[in-house]
């Protein structure tokens, strides 16, 4: 059993985690022998939060309920609220996840939060363009490890630019190994290009 914890907060960029949540929750393209996945939203309090797109989300759990484990996953979306002091608690949990071998995936503003914690100083990573982290993180020391790509995985850490939601999802699905290899390739090709051929290939791969 793998629990995927999604940190939700006011002003979170809901589109950045849309691809990922849709596939992990629906399991519509999972292979038959895929591991069991449970998705849980988590926040500081069990009170409704309002996303940047105007969605109201009532968290399933508070952060004290998060089980740090190498089998579990923590997803950190972008938000205008990452500078608020209360978020340090989930960032400390993110550090614990990385230390025990659990996957952490951070996108957009969440990469700034990780950089401010020093977590990106010695890992390959990306964000919203070269120089972005240097501008917003005075203590950032990871320039030599920065990669100008939509999404990057270094071991059990995935980082992504705000425009890298699809690529981040592909890396998460690949890490969790819940799609067949052919299905994942066709899935990515379809959503990246809109190709009808990729769509039919994806559907056919499900029949194998």
N, C-alpha and C positions, 0 to 999 in steps of 0.2 A: 504494500500500500504506500502510495506517495501522496502527500498533501502539498498542494500548491497554494501558498499564501500570497494574496494580492493586497498590498498596502493601499488603502483608499483614504483620501484626504480632500479637503475643500480645494477647489480649483484644479483638481487632477485632470490631466489631459486624457480623457476617456478613449479617444481614438487610438492612442499609442498602445493600448493593450487589447484593442478590439479583436484583432485576428487571433491572438493567443487565447483569450478567454473563450471565444466561439468554438475553437477546435478542442480545447481541453475539456470544456464543459459538455459539449454535444457528443464528443467522441465519434463523430460521424464517419471519419476516415481512419479510425484506429484499426490496426490489424487485429485479428481475432485473439491472438495470444498476448496482446499488449498488457503491460502492468496496469493495475487499478489506480486511477487518478481521482482525487477529490479536490475540488477548488473551493477555497474559503477566502472571503474578504475579511480583512483585519484592519483595525484602526486603534487610535489611542483610547477612545471611548466607544461604547456601543450606542452611539448617537448618529443620526443621519448626517451624511456629508453631501455636498453639492459639487458635482463635477463641472469642469469648464464648459461642457456642452449642455449643462442644465439638468443633468440626471441626478435624481436623489437616490442615494445608496445607503441602506441600513447595514452596517457591518455585521458579518456573522460572528466575529470574535473580537476580543480586545488583544492587545499585544502580549498580555500575560499568558494567553492561551497558546501562543506559538510554540510548537515543539521543534527545537533545533536538532536537526538530524541530517546525516549525509544522504538520506533517502528523500528528503523534502526539498522544496523549492520556495524561494522568496522573490517576488516580482515587485519592483519599485517603479511606478510610473512617474512621468514628469508632472510638475505642479508649480504654481507660483508661490506655494506655501512652504517650500523646503527650508527656508531660512528660519522658520519658527522653532523655538528652542525645544518644544516637546518632541520633535522628530528625532532628536539625538537617541532616543530609546530604540527606535526601529533600526537606526544605523548601527547601534551597538549589537543588535541582534544579527544584522547583516554580516558584521565582522565575525560573529560566532559561527554563522552558517559557513562562511568561507573557511574558517579554521577547522571545522569538523568534516568538510568535504561536501556540504550541501550547496546546491546551485543558487546563485544570486544573479538576477537579471535586472539591470537598471537602464532607464532610457531618459534622454533629455535632461531635465533639471535634476533628476536623481543622480546622474553622473557627477554633477557639481557637488551634491551632498556627499557622495563617496570620496570625491577628490579632497574636499575639506577635512575629511577624516584621515587622509593619508593613505587610503586603501588603494588608490590607483598609482601610487608612486613607483611600484616595482612590478606592475602587471601590464600586459598589452591591453589597450583599451581605446575607445573612441568617445566622441561627444559631438557637439554641434559645430564642428569645424576646427581647423588648426588655430590655436590661439584663444579659443573660447574659454577653456578652463583656466588658462593663465590670467585672463581678464577678470574672472569672477572668483578665483581661488588664490589669494596672495601666497598661501603656504604650499601650493601645488608644486610637486617636484617630479612629476611623471612625464615630462615632455619627451624624453628619449624613448618612451614606450608608447607614445601616441600613434595611432594608425588612422589615416584619413579615409575611413570606410564607413558605410551605413551602420554596420554592426560588427562586433569583434568578440570572439570567445577566447579566453585564456584559462584553460582548465575549467574550474567551476565558477568562473565569473564571465558574464555576458554584459557588454555595454552597447548602447545604441544611440545614434542621433535621433532627433525628433522625427526625421524623415525615414528612419530605419525600422519602423514597426514591423513591416513584413519580414525583413531580414532577421530581426531579433526573434520573431516567432519561429522562423525556420530553424534557427540555432537551438532554440528551446526544445522544439519537437525532435530535432536530431539527437540532442543530449538525452532526452527521455526515452528515445527509441520506441515510440508508440505507433509510428507510421511504418509501413513497408518502405524500403529504400526507393523503389520505383514510384510509389504513391507520393512520397515527400517531394521528389524531384518534379513530378508533374503538377502537384499542388502549387509549388512555388512558381513554376513557369506560368501556370494559368493566372494566378493572382498578380503576377508581375507584368504580364503581357496581354491578358485577356484572350489568348489564343483558344479558339474552339477546339483545335487539335489537342492542345494540352488538357483541356477539360475532359474530352472523351477518353484520352489516354489515362487520365487520373481515375475516371470511373471504371475503366476496363481493368486497371491494376487492382481494384478492389475485389474483382471476381476471381483472382488467382489464389 
